[in-house]
């Protein structure tokens, strides 16, 4: 990461840090205001929509294929975040991959605890299939909690007998809601975004009393047999690095094709800073190439 890029990201994080003392509505509003700092890439048409009863929005790059779709599941600890907060990222990924994106506004905790988000992810995916889009022309991706939800959606869809999509992408996945990984200790002073205490609070809100090691809540404890090819991207500085490594191990245990990338010097979901961070642009471009290589 270049000095100016790193300084810009750190300054942005410091000036827009979340305050845990404010109510949840204000926290959600503050995250949605990311769209004011980072507008979506030009040349993308955006329209509100719903799939299978799940609200969201379509982002359609004007050069995108019409026969391929990316289902995107945003991050935010299952408590905050929305298609609006992630619009600049989903638009960039869609443009890089040359596909239309449905960004799902899945239900959030604590109002809608586990497994509401998983049910919404599967409902949106099934609606894409029911619309006539072939499974091998669909991909699923997400960041942070959305990365874990991407994996949980695949697991639940598999268990319900649905065909698997062409591939999936997990960006900085939160896949172990028990927060048991060593990276919470070894990288505690290096990750400016994620803390164990913060994730413990979000996990409690989302789980609603469920076991943190339930596989559909924490895919790090799941059997990945039958899942499609996976791309995992994680920053070397992340407290969630252990989660990403656990996902890689589960995929390898199940003989699932997995591409694991640990990006040197990167923080949590550095892709979101692509307007000011060259490595963010590089990571988005890599996802685009991966989607093009796997979608039929």
ABEGO torsion letter per residue (X at the ends): XBAAAAAAAAAAAAAABBBAABBAAAAAAAAAAAAAABBBBBGBBBBBBBBGGBBEBBBBBAABBAABBBBBBBBGGGABEBAAAAAAAAAAAAAAAGBBBBBBBBBBOAABBOAAAAAAAAAAAAAAAAAGBBAAABBBBBBEAAAAAAAAAAAAAAAAGBBBBABBBBBGBBABAAGABAAAAAAAAABAABBAAAAAAAAAAAAGGBBAABAAABAAABBABGBBBBBBBBBAABAAAAAAAAAAAAAAAAGBBBBBBBBBGBBBGAAAAAAABAAAAAAAAAAAAAAAAABX
